[in-house]
C-alpha cells in the first residue's frame, strides 16, 4: 500500500461527496466523523477553531476503505484501519507536513497509528483515555426514579448550560472542542439537551444528544454538578433523553464512556446500552520537525 492511496482535502463538500457513503455504511463506528462533519457543514468550517480542518479518505479498487479528519488544534480522528493502512496514513500525513498532536480511534487502530507515527517522526504516544462505544438495546428506565421530571432546556437556561458545559469539560480533563456559547446555542435550537429537574424546577443533571445524521444520534454530554452526584439524576436524564430519541423514530442511539469510570459504565448498561467497540485516545510528544 502506498501513501498516495490516501486522498486529502480541505473541501468538506468534496470530502463528503467522496467518502459520505462510506461513513454512512457504519453509522455506529463512524458516529464521530458523521456528527463532526455535520456540525462543520451547518455551522461553518471554523466551528472548532480558526485553522481549516483537513479531511482524507483511503480508496482502493474504486472503493473508499477508510477516512480521517482533523479539526486543529485537536487530535486526528480516523476510522478503523489495518496496520498497513495505518502505516500508509502516517507516511501520507508526513508527506503533507501535517502536524498530528494525537489520535483517537478504535483501540487497535489507535495503537497501530501511534506505532507508525513514531517510526516516521520519532514521537512517543501516551494513552490519554480509554473509551467504550455503546449502542442502546432495550431501554430500561432506572427504578426508582428520583423525585422530579424531565424537560427540554430552552433559551432561559443558556447561562446555566454554558456553565455546565465548561464544568463538564473540566471534569473529564479535556479541552472544549467548541466555544461554549456556540455549543449551547446550537443545542437549544434543536432541543438537544434534556434536564432532570427537581420538584421545585431546579435543573439537577443534563443529558445532551447530537443532531440526527445517517439515522443515528449520540448521547453527549451527560453531566451532574459534583454536589448532586450519586442520587440517580444522570441516569434519569439519560433515560429520558433516550426515550425521546426513540419516540422520534431513531433506532441507532449511541454513547461513549470513559473506561476508567466504572460507575458510568455500569449505569449505562443497566439502562440498556450494550458495548460495540473500545476506543483509545493518544497524545504525541517529541516529534521531529515535519
N, C-alpha and C positions, 0 to 999 in steps of 0.2 A: 504494500500500500504506500502511496506517495503523499507527501504533504499537500500537493496541489490537487488531490482528490477533494480537499475541503474548499468550499466556496465561502467567501466572506463579503459583507456589505454593511453599509450604514443606512441603507434604504429599507425602512421597515416594510413598506408595501411590497417591494421586490422580494424580501425575505419571506413574507407570509404567502406570497404567490408561489414561491419555490418550495417552501417547507411546511406550509399550513396544513396540508393534507396529512403529512406525516405526524405532526403534533396532535392532530385530532384523532389519529388512529389509536392512541393510548392516552385518553384524557386523564387517567389516574396518574401514571408515571410522568406525564408531561404537564401536570397541573400548574406548576410554577411558570414555565415558559408561556403557557396559554394565558394565564392571568396577567403576567407582566406585559406581554405584548399587547394585550387588550387595553391595559392602562396607558401604555405609550400611544396606542392608536387613538384613543379617545381623549387623553389628557395632554398629548404632545410629547415630543422626544426629550424634553427637559423635565419630565415628571419625577425623575430620580436623581437629577443632578445636571450641572451645566455642561459636562462633556458629552459628546454624542455617543449613544450606545453602539456596540458592534454586534453583529449577528453572523451566524455561519451555519452551513449545512454540509454534510458528507453525502456525496452522490456516487453510487456505484451501479454500473449497468443500467443507467437511466432511472434509478430509484433512489430517493433520499433515505439514508440509513440512520442518520443521527443529526443532531442540531445543537447549537450552543448560542448563548447570548451573554453579553456583559454590559452592565449599566455602571460606568465608572462613577465613584471610586470603589464599587463593590466587587465581590468575588465573581469569578467565572461560574456560570451555571450551564451544565451540559447534560444531555440525555444519556441513557446507558450506552457504554462503549465496550468493545473488546480491547484487550491490551494493545493490539496492533493499531486499532483506530485511535486509542489514546496517545500512542507514540507519534502517529502522524499529525494529530491535532497539536501536540506540543511543538513539533517542528514547524507546523504551519504558523502558529502564533509567534514563534521566534522569528521566522522569516518576515512576518508583518511588523516586527519590532513592537509588538503589543504587550505592555506590561500586564502581569497577572498576579494580583496580591493574594489570591487564594482560589479555591474551587469548592463548589458544593454540587453533589451528585449522588446517585445511588452508590452505596458504600464501596463495592468492588471497582466501580468506575473512578470514584474519587481517589482510591488507593493507586490505581494504575496510572491516572494522570499525574498524581503527585510524584510518583517514581519517575515518570517520563520527564516531567518538568525539571526535576533535579538533574537528570542526565544531561539535559540540554542547557541548563542555566546555572547549575550549582546550588539552587535554592533548596533550603530544607523546609519540609512541611510539618506542621504540628496540628493535631486534631483540635479544633475549636469546639465542636459539638457533634454528638451523635443524635440522629433523629429517626423516628419511625413514622412512616406514612400509613394512615388508617383509612378504611372505607366503611361507611355505615352499612350494616346488615339490617337487622330488625331493631328499630328504635325501641328502647325500654326506658320509659321515664322514671328517674330515680324516686323511690318512695322511702319514707315520707318526704314530700316536698317541703322546703322551708316556707314559713309564712310569707305571703306576698303574691306577686303576679309578674308576668312578663309584659313588656311593652316595647315598641319600636322607638328608638331615640330620634328626636326631632331637632329643629333649629334651636329651640330653647336649651338644649343640652350641649351646645357647641363647646363652651368653655370647659365643662367637665370632661368631655371627650378628648379635647386637646390635652388636658392634664393627665388623664388616664392613659392616653396613648404614650406620652412621654414616660410615665411611670412604668408602663409595661416594657418599653424598650430598655429602660434602665434595669428592670428586674431580670430580664433574660440576658443581660450583659452584652447587648448588641448595639449597633448604631441604627438610627431610624433610616429606613430606605426611602422615605418621602417626608417632605415638610408636613408637620403635624396638622396645620390648618388645612392644607390641600387634601390630606388623607381624610380628615373629618368631613369636609365639605362634600367630597365625592361619596362617602358612605351615607351621609344624611340624604343625599339626592336620590338614592335608590332604596332607602330603608335598610341599609346594610349593617346596622348594629341593633342587637336586642339587649335590653336591660332586664335584669331581675331586680325588682324594686320592692321595698318593704311595704307594710300595710299603710304607712304614712306617706308613701310615694317617693321615698328616698332611694335612688339607684344604689344597689349593693354589689353588682357584678355586671360584666358585659360579655357578650359573645358576638363577634363580627362574622360576616360572610362576604366572600369575594363576589364580584359580578358573575353572572352565568356566561360561560364560554364553553362551546363544544359540549353542551349538556351537562357540565359539571360545575360545582361550586365548592369552595373550601372554607371551613370554619377557621377564622383567624381575624384578630387575636381573641383569646379568652383571658379575661383579667378580673381579679378581685383585689381591692386595696388590702394591704398587708394586715390591717387590724380587723378585717372582716373575714379572713380565710378560715377554712375548716368548718364552715357552717352549712355547706351544701349549695351556696349561691351560684358558684361557677357551673356546677352540674345542672342546676335548674335552668340557668340562662342558655347553656349549650343545648340541652334537650329542647327548650322552647324554640331556639333558632333552627335546630334540625327539623323539628316538626313543621315549622313554617315553610322551610325549603321543600319538604316532601309534599306539603299541601299545594305548593305551586307547580307540582308535577315533575320536579327534578329528582332523578333517582341516583345520580352519581354524586355523593356527598362525601367529602374527604377532609382530613385534618392531619397536621403534623404534631408530634410531641417531641419533647426533649427526653432522650432515653435515660438521662440521669434523674429525671423527676418521676419516681415510681408512683407518687400519688396521682398525678395527672394520667399516666398510662393506665392505671387501674380504674380510674374514674371513667375514662372514655370506653374502655372495654365493658364496664358494667352498663353503660348506656346503649351499647350495641355496635361499637366500632371494632372492626377486625383488621389485623395487620396486613399490609400489602407488600412493603419493602422497607429496608433500612437505608438511610442516607447518612452521609458524613460531610462535615464542613472542615476544610483545612485552610490554615493561613500559611503563607510562604514568607521566608526571611532569607536574606543573604544571597539573592540572585546577582549574578554578574550583570553588568550593564548590557542591555539589549542593543 
